[in-house]
Amino acid sequence: MRHALLVLAALALSACQPQAPDGKPAAAPADAPAPVAADPATTAALPAAFQGDLHVVGTEPFWSAQVRETQITFTQMDAPAPSTGPNNGAVMQDGKAVWETLVGGKPLKLTLVEQAGCSDGMSDLKFPLAAEIVYDGKTLKGCASKESERPREQVAP
């Protein structure tokens, strides 16, 4: 009997939800993570071209980004050190893969789209993806590829 009462008490307490004075569910604490609402229109499966470790590069000014499973690292030529933020995952929007995160305390938006033959403008290398980064009020254009498929300059024989 005692065991049954303990189980009933545990079940009753587990069903409790904090309430506001008006009886509605209480608001989340100020330091709680923001809820992420999944939009079915943008959460289509990520195509293979955008999966795995990615290398992103641009010129004028020189910059690069690395997308890894848990983080995104952004490097600018004029910055003292690379900035890193969490990889919250990408969503598909109009055929483009879009990552949004905070890097160095500032919002960063990385957009990749399949574009065979993307050129970085400084070399003869061709990348399979075009890239755009919006960071600190600037829009930067470049190219990208999977880390394992980075184009390499051909060494003359």
DANORKA-V473364 format. One record per residue. N is the residue number from 0. SS is DSSP state (a for helix, b for strand, c for the rest). PHI is phi in degrees with one decimal (NA if undefined). D_CENTER is the distance of its C-alpha to the mean C-alpha in whole Angstrom. Layout:
BEGIN
n:N ss:SS phi:PHI d_center:D_CENTER
n:N ss:SS phi:PHI d_center:D_CENTER
END
This chain:
BEGIN
n:0 ss:c phi:NA d_center:53
n:1 ss:a phi:-61.6 d_center:51
n:2 ss:a phi:-62.3 d_center:48
n:3 ss:a phi:-62.4 d_center:48
n:4 ss:a phi:-64.3 d_center:48
n:5 ss:a phi:-63.7 d_center:45
n:6 ss:a phi:-64.6 d_center:43
n:7 ss:a phi:-62.6 d_center:44
n:8 ss:a phi:-64.2 d_center:43
n:9 ss:a phi:-63.4 d_center:39
n:10 ss:a phi:-65.2 d_center:39
n:11 ss:a phi:-63.7 d_center:40
n:12 ss:a phi:-68.7 d_center:37
n:13 ss:a phi:-69.5 d_center:34
n:14 ss:c phi:-85.9 d_center:35
n:15 ss:c phi:-70.1 d_center:35
n:16 ss:c phi:-133.8 d_center:32
n:17 ss:c phi:-56.5 d_center:32
n:18 ss:b phi:-125.7 d_center:34
n:19 ss:c phi:-77.9 d_center:35
n:20 ss:c phi:-56.4 d_center:38
n:21 ss:c phi:-85.6 d_center:38
n:22 ss:c phi:92.0 d_center:38
n:23 ss:c phi:-80.8 d_center:34
n:24 ss:b phi:-57.3 d_center:31
n:25 ss:c phi:-71.9 d_center:30
n:26 ss:c phi:-70.1 d_center:27
n:27 ss:c phi:-66.5 d_center:24
n:28 ss:c phi:-58.8 d_center:25
n:29 ss:c phi:-60.1 d_center:24
n:30 ss:c phi:-93.3 d_center:22
n:31 ss:c phi:-74.4 d_center:20
n:32 ss:c phi:-62.1 d_center:16
n:33 ss:c phi:-66.8 d_center:16
n:34 ss:c phi:-67.8 d_center:16
n:35 ss:c phi:-109.3 d_center:13
n:36 ss:c phi:-92.4 d_center:15
n:37 ss:c phi:-80.0 d_center:14
n:38 ss:c phi:-95.9 d_center:16
n:39 ss:c phi:-55.6 d_center:17
n:40 ss:c phi:-71.3 d_center:17
n:41 ss:c phi:-114.3 d_center:14
n:42 ss:c phi:-105.2 d_center:13
n:43 ss:c phi:-61.2 d_center:15
n:44 ss:c phi:-56.6 d_center:15
n:45 ss:c phi:-73.3 d_center:12
n:46 ss:c phi:-59.5 d_center:15
n:47 ss:a phi:-55.9 d_center:16
n:48 ss:a phi:-60.2 d_center:15
n:49 ss:a phi:-107.3 d_center:11
n:50 ss:c phi:-97.2 d_center:11
n:51 ss:c phi:86.1 d_center:12
n:52 ss:c phi:-72.3 d_center:12
n:53 ss:b phi:-121.8 d_center:11
n:54 ss:b phi:-115.7 d_center:13
n:55 ss:b phi:-124.8 d_center:13
n:56 ss:b phi:-143.8 d_center:16
n:57 ss:b phi:-149.2 d_center:18
n:58 ss:c phi:-127.7 d_center:22
n:59 ss:c phi:53.7 d_center:24
n:60 ss:c phi:-81.8 d_center:22
n:61 ss:c phi:-67.3 d_center:21
n:62 ss:b phi:-155.3 d_center:17
n:63 ss:b phi:-153.0 d_center:15
n:64 ss:b phi:-145.1 d_center:11
n:65 ss:b phi:-125.1 d_center:11
n:66 ss:b phi:-104.5 d_center:8
n:67 ss:c phi:-119.2 d_center:9
n:68 ss:c phi:-55.7 d_center:9
n:69 ss:c phi:-112.9 d_center:9
n:70 ss:b phi:-151.1 d_center:8
n:71 ss:b phi:-122.6 d_center:7
n:72 ss:b phi:-114.3 d_center:10
n:73 ss:b phi:-120.5 d_center:12
n:74 ss:b phi:-123.9 d_center:16
n:75 ss:b phi:-118.8 d_center:18
n:76 ss:c phi:-59.0 d_center:22
n:77 ss:c phi:-90.4 d_center:23
n:78 ss:c phi:-93.0 d_center:21
n:79 ss:c phi:-66.9 d_center:23
n:80 ss:c phi:-156.0 d_center:20
n:81 ss:c phi:-62.9 d_center:16
n:82 ss:b phi:-111.3 d_center:14
n:83 ss:b phi:-126.0 d_center:11
n:84 ss:b phi:-142.6 d_center:9
n:85 ss:b phi:-70.6 d_center:7
n:86 ss:c phi:-88.5 d_center:4
n:87 ss:c phi:-85.7 d_center:4
n:88 ss:c phi:93.3 d_center:4
n:89 ss:b phi:-102.0 d_center:5
n:90 ss:b phi:-123.9 d_center:8
n:91 ss:b phi:-90.6 d_center:11
n:92 ss:b phi:-135.3 d_center:13
n:93 ss:c phi:53.5 d_center:17
n:94 ss:c phi:78.8 d_center:16
n:95 ss:b phi:-115.0 d_center:13
n:96 ss:b phi:-91.4 d_center:9
n:97 ss:b phi:-126.7 d_center:7
n:98 ss:b phi:-110.4 d_center:3
n:99 ss:b phi:-130.3 d_center:5
n:100 ss:b phi:-156.7 d_center:6
n:101 ss:b phi:-105.2 d_center:9
n:102 ss:b phi:-124.7 d_center:10
n:103 ss:c phi:61.6 d_center:14
n:104 ss:c phi:79.2 d_center:14
n:105 ss:b phi:-121.3 d_center:13
n:106 ss:b phi:-64.9 d_center:11
n:107 ss:b phi:-129.3 d_center:9
n:108 ss:b phi:-122.9 d_center:8
n:109 ss:b phi:-112.2 d_center:7
n:110 ss:b phi:-121.7 d_center:10
n:111 ss:b phi:-121.7 d_center:11
n:112 ss:b phi:-139.4 d_center:15
n:113 ss:b phi:-66.7 d_center:17
n:114 ss:b phi:-153.9 d_center:20
n:115 ss:b phi:-58.3 d_center:22
n:116 ss:b phi:82.0 d_center:24
n:117 ss:b phi:-61.2 d_center:22
n:118 ss:b phi:-110.3 d_center:23
n:119 ss:c phi:-78.0 d_center:22
n:120 ss:c phi:84.3 d_center:25
n:121 ss:c phi:-121.0 d_center:27
n:122 ss:c phi:-135.9 d_center:28
n:123 ss:c phi:-92.1 d_center:29
n:124 ss:c phi:-70.8 d_center:26
n:125 ss:b phi:-118.8 d_center:24
n:126 ss:b phi:-110.5 d_center:20
n:127 ss:b phi:-84.4 d_center:19
n:128 ss:b phi:-130.3 d_center:16
n:129 ss:b phi:-95.1 d_center:16
n:130 ss:b phi:-129.2 d_center:13
n:131 ss:b phi:-140.7 d_center:13
n:132 ss:b phi:-119.5 d_center:12
n:133 ss:b phi:-111.3 d_center:13
n:134 ss:b phi:-152.4 d_center:13
n:135 ss:c phi:52.2 d_center:16
n:136 ss:c phi:78.8 d_center:18
n:137 ss:b phi:-115.4 d_center:18
n:138 ss:b phi:-111.3 d_center:17
n:139 ss:b phi:-114.2 d_center:17
n:140 ss:b phi:-110.6 d_center:17
n:141 ss:b phi:-168.9 d_center:17
n:142 ss:b phi:-134.5 d_center:17
n:143 ss:b phi:-152.1 d_center:15
n:144 ss:b phi:-158.3 d_center:16
n:145 ss:b phi:-65.0 d_center:15
n:146 ss:a phi:-56.2 d_center:16
n:147 ss:a phi:-73.3 d_center:19
n:148 ss:a phi:-119.9 d_center:20
n:149 ss:c phi:-58.2 d_center:20
n:150 ss:c phi:-65.8 d_center:23
n:151 ss:c phi:-123.1 d_center:26
n:152 ss:c phi:-70.5 d_center:29
n:153 ss:c phi:-78.3 d_center:32
n:154 ss:c phi:-90.5 d_center:35
n:155 ss:c phi:-67.9 d_center:38
n:156 ss:c phi:-70.3 d_center:41
END
